[in-house]
């Protein structure tokens, strides 16, 4: 169990073990939310945003016909140079 003390300004220091587990670094934001059972959950807001973006992109590769790294490179080249340049 890790404890943190609340300052008179409402600030806490996140214990080192918890920072490591959440992958936190200076400047990161924390996301606090309450589950239906009342439990408060703390997450790394950056990780949550990445997961949300990943979930939004599920199936996008298949929908656009991307099946391998060459397809990805062709798409990058098309966006970058305005044409499909095989590499």
Beta strands, then each sheet from edge to edge (+ up, - down):
strand 1: 30-34
strand 2: 40-44
sheet 1: 1+ 2-
end
